Amino acid sequence: QVQLVESGGGSVEAGGSLRLSCVGSGYVGSTKCMAWFRQSPGKEREGVAVTSSGGAFTWYADSAKGRFTVAQDSAKIKGFLQMNSLKSEDTGVYYCSVRYCAPNYRPERIYEDLYTYWGQGTQVTVSS
């Protein structure tokens, strides 16, 4: 069983930065993808960013491109989401998740249905 814990959320003003962390225990596979999701008030959960095993490839939602950076430790369930130039629309609960993916897998989107492990999330509030 994989367990995940997100941290690093908080309240910031627009234009500020936050670094979210994800640590976990358990075994996903020899190589894994780590993805970050956001659930904003009144909206469905959406994928924000994902990184392949070893960080060779990343994918970002349009809303995150140029502002967010995702990375993970290939040997552990550990990673972060650096969020800069935050906007009010970034407000929400952020979740990380992991799944097995092949060593040369290049994500072109986030397939949320493939992610089955979830933490409790961390709240991010951006005030304008």
Residue, then its C-alpha position, 0 to 999 in steps of 0.5 A: q500500500v502506498q501512502l502519500v503526504e503533501s505539505g507546503g501549502g499556505s496563504v500567499e498574495a498574488g505574485g508570491s511563491l510556494r513549494l509543495s512537497c510530497v513524500g510517500s511510503g510503499y512501492v509503486g514500481s521500479t520506475k514511476c511518474m509523479a503527478w500533481f493535481r488541484q481541486s479548486p472550489g466548485k471545480e473538479r480535480e484537474g491535473v497540473a503537472v507530471t514528471s516521468s521517472g528520473g525527471a527526463f520528461t515533464w508535462y504541465a497544464d496550460s495554466a501552469k506552464g512557465r510558472f510551475t516546476v515539478a520534480q521527483d526523486s527517482a529512488k524514493i517517493k519524494g518530490f515537489l511542485q514549485m509554484n511561482s507567480l501565483k494567481s488567485e485561480d491557483t487557489g485549491v487543494y493540491y494533491c500528489s499521486v504516483r503510479y508506475c510508468a515505463p522508464n522512457y515514458r513521455p507524458e503528454r497529458i495526465y491520465e487521472d484514472l491511472y492514479t489510485y494513491w492519494g494523500q490528504g492534500t495541502q491547501v493553497t490560498v492565493s489572495s489578490 
